[in-house]
Amino acid sequence: MNQPIDIKSLQKFNPKNTVETRVETEPRPSFMKQLEELLNKDITLFGKPFSDKIKESFYLELGSLMEAGLDIRTALQLIRDEQPKKGPKAILTEVLEKVINGSSLSGAMRENKNFTPYEYFTIEIGEETGKLVTVLKQLSVYYKAKIKQRRQIIGALTYPIIVLSVAFCSIFFMMNYVVPMFADVFKRFGSDLPFLTQQVLNVSNFMQAWAGKLLIIFVLLIVFISVNRNKHWYKKYKDLLLQKLPLVKGIVSKIYLARFSSTMQLLLGAKVPLVQALGLSKQVMGFYPLELALLQMEDDILKGVPLHQSMAGKKVFPSKMVALINVGEEVNQLELFFKTLSERYSEDLDYQTTQLSKFIEPAIIIILGLVVGVVLVAMYLPMFNMGGTIQ
């Protein structure tokens, strides 16, 4: 049996874990569908071989094997042997060796950087309360929900982004190669050009003069984001910006509210004290406004303020959510109400991303058609005027 959990160390521990979540939407043409499937795969970069998808399968299989009566060593060995990739197999081998040497599962995971405090503290509580199988299955459900949300957003944005990229390349080609050819013809006319034609030529001249500089600025912007994306100040201002953008802010809010509700359901179901549950939830949010709210809520709970009253003073929590949490506190069923909230926000997120995809796709096509149409009219308008003059 493990040593009792040190609550003080739990409160002091403050690493950060950022998770992204997304789902596929409506069917695309065959090429688009294949491209979405490629983008939806869990890509591991910079030494992160134990992805959320692998964790989902790991916790589900481990919980099922232990529920079937296998001891933890045998279960870990079976899962390890079934791993086709070297990275996950090496990680599970390391965990298995520590368990064989007498460590608990949570202790072995604590010493491995591929597992978050949220995971090994939750599993430690499951070990102490005798509910390890339940906790393992809940962790599998948690990671399944995260993967679903991530794919949901990717599925909604993949097609519009590709169309937008093609539109930009088309306009760039027209402004840098097609319009200049017409400009050479217009110079021979020696007459004043129509206003629309002159404006299109001005845009073309600007793009030709600044094309290289704009490309350099774009590359520098990508490098800047790559270098600073894990820094606290960048995450803070990025999240605050996302919270203000129209169309996006509602979806972003529901993503993290669903994650918060799912996390609280899991932790409270494992009998984690409320203050510690809020602290652990803060570690896996990855969204500054919600992290700040949870930090303040920890202090409120320690001062004796009810959870719903603490939530009511934070803009990040909708009034309906606060009302449901109030009822959950009154009937002492917070776990059940957080489960309901998680399911509700996940359903709302599914609907909103589907609607966003349906709105963005035709909007981009219409805008592209208008831009191309304006350019073509602007290029042929001088010729029409000249033809009318000759007649």
Disulfide bonds with the S-S distance in Angstrom:
none
